[in-house]
Amino acid sequence: MKKILNLLKRNLVFIFMALVLGIMGFGFNLIRKTQQDLKKMEDEIKKKYEEVKKYETTKEEAPSPALIDKLNTESGLLVAQFNSLLSKFSTTYPRIPEFKVFPNVEYKEFLLEIDEQLHKKAKKNNVTIPTTFGFSETGFPSADQIPLFSLQLTVIKNMLDLLIDSGVSIVNSIVPGTPSTVAFYKVLPLDVSLTGNSVEIVRFLKYLNNPSSFFTLESFAITKAGTDLFRANLKINAVMIERGGSI
């Protein structure tokens, strides 16, 4: 019995992390299931809408005005159900800035402002973050690159705010991928690498799973990085619902 207790004490950190990650995994799966329900409902709304539009444009094929009214009613009910399901998310989605007057100059000011804010915050909280985030601070991007860079930069800022607030020791890197649109969502993948003790990493994962967070954890790997330190490599998606001009 004594040997078992000693073994448990030596591995208490790993046992605690396994329990926390297991609970969080259930939360992530629940969010993913809700997202799948939203996608299914969106497909039904589109189907009903297309039927209504078809009968409105080719009225001679419509069996009766009553059918159009019925389809309109069904579509309205589905939209109401969709909005009700959507309201269960307390997520706060970022607003991506739009630069219309002098896009190149405005974007450059935005980039430098974000860079300064993040490094000041990191220094104040004694967190080490990358010197740069992969965006060129010399020259100007092309007009078609600005929306993509603005999205990536905004998401990186939100991720770094989360990392700094959770108090991790070191953010090794954050690399954004290419965004894609799925149903009502815009999804931006991120590769995140951080170093910290077990408490810091678990706290970050807890923050990541907060209902107000628009980030979802896809996969992760944790390795020993020194005395009481661990290195976590995570694949994270920023999942942003496109509504009300949020993105």
C-alpha positions in Angstrom: 0.0 0.0 0.0 2.9 2.4 0.9 4.5 1.8 -2.5 1.2 2.6 -4.2 0.8 5.8 -2.3 4.4 6.8 -3.1 3.7 6.1 -6.8 0.5 8.2 -6.7 2.4 11.1 -5.1 5.1 11.0 -7.7 2.6 11.0 -10.6 0.0 13.3 -9.0 0.6 16.1 -11.5 0.1 13.7 -14.5 -3.0 12.2 -12.9 -4.5 15.6 -12.2 -3.8 16.7 -15.8 -5.3 13.6 -17.2 -8.5 14.1 -15.2 -8.8 17.8 -16.2 -8.1 17.0 -19.8 -10.7 14.2 -19.8 -13.3 16.6 -18.5 -12.3 19.3 -21.0 -12.4 16.7 -23.8 -16.1 16.1 -23.0 -16.7 19.8 -23.2 -15.0 20.1 -26.6 -17.0 17.1 -27.9 -20.2 18.8 -26.7 -19.3 22.0 -28.6 -18.5 20.0 -31.7 -21.8 18.2 -31.5 -23.6 21.5 -31.2 -21.8 22.8 -34.2 -22.8 19.8 -36.2 -26.4 20.4 -35.2 -26.2 24.0 -36.4 -24.8 22.8 -39.8 -27.6 20.3 -40.2 -30.2 23.0 -39.4 -28.6 25.4 -41.8 -28.9 22.8 -44.6 -32.6 22.4 -43.8 -33.1 26.2 -43.9 -31.4 26.4 -47.2 -33.5 23.6 -48.6 -36.7 25.2 -47.6 -35.6 28.6 -48.8 -34.6 27.2 -52.2 -38.0 25.5 -52.5 -39.8 28.7 -51.8 -37.7 30.7 -54.3 -38.2 28.0 -56.9 -42.0 28.3 -56.6 -41.9 32.1 -56.5 -39.9 32.3 -59.8 -41.8 29.5 -61.6 -45.3 30.0 -60.2 -46.8 27.7 -62.8 -45.0 24.8 -61.2 -46.2 25.6 -57.7 -49.0 23.3 -56.6 -50.8 26.0 -54.6 -50.2 29.2 -52.7 -50.9 27.2 -49.6 -47.8 25.1 -50.2 -45.7 28.2 -50.5 -47.1 29.5 -47.2 -46.4 26.2 -45.6 -42.8 26.2 -46.7 -42.4 29.8 -45.6 -43.7 28.9 -42.2 -41.5 25.8 -41.9 -38.5 27.9 -43.0 -39.3 30.6 -40.4 -39.6 27.9 -37.7 -36.2 26.5 -38.6 -34.7 29.9 -38.5 -36.2 30.5 -35.0 -34.8 27.1 -33.8 -31.4 28.0 -35.3 -31.3 31.3 -33.5 -32.4 29.7 -30.3 -29.6 27.1 -30.6 -27.2 29.9 -31.4 -28.2 31.8 -28.3 -26.8 29.0 -26.1 -23.3 30.2 -27.1 -22.1 33.0 -24.8 -19.1 33.3 -27.1 -17.8 36.8 -27.9 -16.6 36.9 -31.5 -13.9 39.3 -32.7 -14.5 42.2 -35.0 -12.1 42.2 -37.9 -11.2 45.8 -38.9 -12.0 47.1 -42.4 -9.6 49.6 -43.9 -11.4 51.7 -46.5 -9.7 55.2 -46.8 -6.0 54.3 -47.0 -6.0 50.5 -46.5 -2.2 50.0 -46.6 -1.5 52.8 -44.1 -4.4 51.8 -41.8 -3.3 48.2 -41.8 0.3 49.0 -41.0 -0.9 51.2 -38.1 -3.1 48.3 -36.9 -0.2 45.9 -37.1 2.2 48.1 -35.1 -0.4 49.0 -32.5 -1.2 45.3 -31.9 2.5 44.4 -31.7 3.1 47.2 -29.1 0.0 46.3 -27.0 0.9 42.6 -26.8 4.6 43.1 -25.9 3.7 45.6 -23.2 1.1 43.3 -21.8 3.5 40.3 -21.9 6.3 42.2 -20.2 3.9 43.4 -17.5 2.8 39.9 -16.8 6.3 38.4 -17.1 5.4 36.2 -20.0 7.8 35.6 -22.9 6.2 35.9 -26.4 7.7 35.8 -29.9 9.5 38.9 -31.0 7.4 39.0 -34.2 4.3 37.2 -35.4 5.3 36.6 -39.0 3.9 39.8 -40.5 6.3 42.1 -42.4 6.6 45.5 -40.8 8.4 46.9 -43.9 6.7 47.8 -47.1 3.0 47.3 -47.7 0.9 44.2 -48.5 -1.2 44.0 -51.6 -4.9 45.0 -51.3 -6.1 41.4 -51.5 -3.8 40.3 -48.7 -5.0 42.9 -46.2 -8.3 41.2 -45.2 -6.5 37.8 -44.6 -3.7 39.4 -42.6 -6.2 41.4 -40.6 -8.1 38.3 -39.7 -5.0 36.3 -38.8 -3.6 39.2 -36.7 -6.9 39.7 -34.8 -7.1 36.0 -34.0 -3.4 35.9 -32.9 -4.1 38.9 -30.6 -7.0 37.1 -29.0 -5.0 33.9 -28.6 -2.1 35.8 -27.0 -4.4 37.6 -24.7 -5.7 34.2 -23.5 -2.2 32.8 -23.1 -0.9 35.9 -21.2 -3.9 36.0 -19.0 -3.5 32.3 -18.1 0.1 33.1 -17.0 2.1 30.6 -19.1 5.8 31.1 -18.8 6.8 31.1 -22.5 4.8 31.3 -25.8 7.2 29.7 -28.2 5.3 30.3 -31.4 1.8 30.9 -32.9 1.5 30.1 -36.6 -1.9 30.9 -38.3 -3.1 28.8 -41.2 -5.4 29.5 -44.1 -9.1 30.3 -43.2 -12.0 28.3 -44.5 -15.7 28.8 -44.4 -18.0 26.0 -43.2 -21.7 26.7 -43.0 -22.1 29.9 -40.8 -18.5 29.6 -39.6 -15.2 30.9 -40.6 -12.5 28.6 -39.3 -8.8 29.7 -38.9 -6.4 27.0 -37.8 -3.5 27.8 -35.4 -0.4 25.9 -34.4 0.5 27.0 -30.9 3.6 26.0 -28.9 4.0 27.0 -25.3 6.2 26.1 -22.3 5.1 26.2 -18.6 4.5 24.2 -15.5 1.6 21.9 -15.2 -0.6 24.4 -13.4 0.0 27.0 -16.1 -0.8 24.6 -19.0 -4.0 23.3 -17.3 -5.1 26.8 -16.5 -4.6 27.8 -20.2 -6.6 24.8 -21.3 -9.4 25.7 -18.9 -9.4 29.3 -20.3 -9.5 27.8 -23.8 -12.7 25.8 -22.9 -14.4 28.9 -21.3 -17.9 29.4 -22.9 -16.8 32.9 -24.0 -13.9 31.5 -26.0 -14.2 31.0 -29.8 -11.3 28.6 -29.8 -11.6 24.9 -30.0 -8.7 22.4 -29.3 -8.3 19.9 -32.1 -5.2 18.0 -30.8 -2.2 18.4 -28.5 1.0 16.8 -27.4 2.8 17.5 -24.0 6.5 16.6 -23.4 8.8 17.2 -20.5 10.9 20.4 -21.0 12.9 20.5 -17.8 12.4 20.5 -14.1 8.7 21.1 -13.4 8.3 22.5 -17.0 6.4 21.0 -19.9 6.2 21.9 -23.6 2.7 21.8 -25.2 2.2 21.7 -28.9 -1.4 22.4 -29.8 -3.5 22.5 -32.9 -6.3 25.0 -32.3 -9.2 26.3 -34.5 -10.6 29.7 -34.2 -14.3 29.1 -35.0 -16.2 32.3 -35.7 -19.9 32.4 -36.5 -20.6 34.9 -39.3 -23.5 37.0 -38.0 -24.2 40.6 -37.1 -21.0 41.9 -38.7 -18.8 40.1 -36.1 -16.3 39.0 -38.7 
